[in-house]
Amino acid sequence: MSNKEVLSNLKSAIKPLFGKIDTNELFSLDEMIAPKLITILYWLLLFLAIGSGFGAIFEGDVFRGLFLMASISIGGRIACELMIVIFRINETLHEINKREKGSSPVSVVVSPTGDIAQTSGNDENE
């Protein structure tokens, strides 16, 4: 195979991967990437738990190894779930906000100082 054939094969293999990436979602803050990163963090914590547990077992401390495996995996799971819950609450609030914007002609706006101002739906177009 020539270099051109290898390069074209490589491009055709990589193209479906980049075709799935939506640049609008990538460069806007509408889609959260942190939940995906938290999933990767969880898997890394599991590998850490298993590795440190086996390391302690091979050093001769079986109970410490089992304790490390259990505590790191359960603690990491709980921590990651708590972070995911925060992002799910955010997604749910966005869905409620979208639903409420379409149903009510009057929306309540709260300023950073705590003042409440009511605006009509016509002001949103300006």
C-alpha distance (Angstrom), angle and dihedral (degrees) to the residues before:
residue distance angle dihedral
M1 . . .
S2 3.75 . .
N3 3.76 125.1 .
K4 3.81 91.1 -105.6
E5 3.81 91.8 54.9
V6 3.79 91.7 48.3
L7 3.80 91.0 48.7
S8 3.82 92.7 48.7
N9 3.81 90.9 48.1
L10 3.78 89.9 49.5
K11 3.81 91.8 49.4
S12 3.80 91.8 49.2
A13 3.81 90.4 49.7
I14 3.81 94.6 48.7
K15 3.82 97.2 41.0
P16 3.85 96.1 79.0
L17 3.80 89.7 53.0
F18 3.79 93.6 54.6
G19 3.80 92.3 39.5
K20 3.81 89.2 67.0
I21 3.81 92.9 56.9
D22 3.78 112.3 92.3
T23 3.79 108.2 -152.2
N24 3.81 91.6 -158.0
E25 3.80 89.5 62.0
L26 3.78 92.0 40.9
F27 3.80 96.1 56.1
S28 3.80 98.7 35.4
L29 3.76 126.6 68.6
D30 3.80 95.0 -129.5
E31 3.80 93.6 100.5
M32 3.79 120.3 53.2
I33 3.79 117.3 -136.3
A34 3.80 95.2 -177.8
P35 3.84 93.8 84.3
K36 3.80 89.0 57.0
L37 3.80 90.3 49.0
I38 3.81 90.3 48.1
T39 3.81 89.0 56.3
I40 3.80 89.6 53.6
L41 3.81 89.3 47.2
Y42 3.81 89.7 52.7
W43 3.80 92.3 53.6
L44 3.81 90.6 47.9
L45 3.81 89.4 51.7
L46 3.81 90.1 51.6
F47 3.79 91.3 52.2
L48 3.81 88.9 47.2
A49 3.81 90.5 51.3
I50 3.79 93.4 49.7
G51 3.81 93.5 43.5
S52 3.79 95.5 48.2
G53 3.80 91.1 43.4
F54 3.78 93.4 51.9
G55 3.80 89.8 43.6
A56 3.79 90.8 56.3
I57 3.81 91.5 44.3
F58 3.82 91.8 52.1
E59 3.80 89.4 49.7
G60 3.80 87.1 59.2
D61 3.81 101.6 -102.3
V62 3.80 102.3 113.7
F63 3.80 98.0 169.2
R64 3.80 92.6 48.7
G65 3.81 89.7 50.1
L66 3.78 93.1 50.4
F67 3.81 90.3 45.5
L68 3.82 91.1 51.3
M69 3.80 92.0 49.1
A70 3.79 93.1 49.7
S71 3.80 98.8 40.3
I72 3.80 97.9 44.9
S73 3.80 93.6 44.9
I74 3.82 95.0 46.5
G75 3.81 94.5 40.2
G76 3.79 92.3 46.8
R77 3.78 91.2 48.2
I78 3.81 92.2 51.5
A79 3.81 92.6 47.2
C80 3.82 92.8 48.9
E81 3.80 92.1 46.2
L82 3.80 90.7 52.5
M83 3.79 90.6 52.7
I84 3.81 91.6 47.8
V85 3.83 90.4 50.1
I86 3.80 89.7 57.8
F87 3.81 91.1 53.7
R88 3.81 92.2 46.0
I89 3.80 89.7 52.4
N90 3.82 87.7 52.6
E91 3.82 91.7 50.4
T92 3.81 91.5 48.4
L93 3.79 91.6 49.9
H94 3.82 90.0 51.3
E95 3.82 90.2 51.5
I96 3.81 91.4 49.2
N97 3.81 90.2 47.8
K98 3.82 92.2 51.7
R99 3.80 91.1 47.6
E100 3.81 93.0 48.3
K101 3.80 94.5 47.5
G102 3.78 90.8 59.1
S103 3.80 96.8 46.5
S104 3.79 105.2 45.2
P105 3.82 126.1 58.2
V106 3.82 90.3 -159.5
S107 3.78 120.7 58.3
V108 3.77 127.6 -173.6
V109 3.78 116.8 -129.0
V110 3.79 119.7 -163.0
S111 3.78 115.7 -159.5
P112 3.82 122.2 -145.3
T113 3.82 88.5 -102.2
G114 3.81 90.7 58.4
D115 3.81 97.4 -106.9
I116 3.79 114.5 142.8
A117 3.78 117.6 -139.7
Q118 3.78 123.2 -178.7
T119 3.76 117.0 -144.8
S120 3.76 129.7 -175.7
G121 3.78 123.3 -124.3
N122 3.83 90.3 -106.9
D123 3.82 91.9 67.3
E124 3.80 91.3 63.2
N125 3.82 91.7 69.3
E126 3.82 93.5 56.4
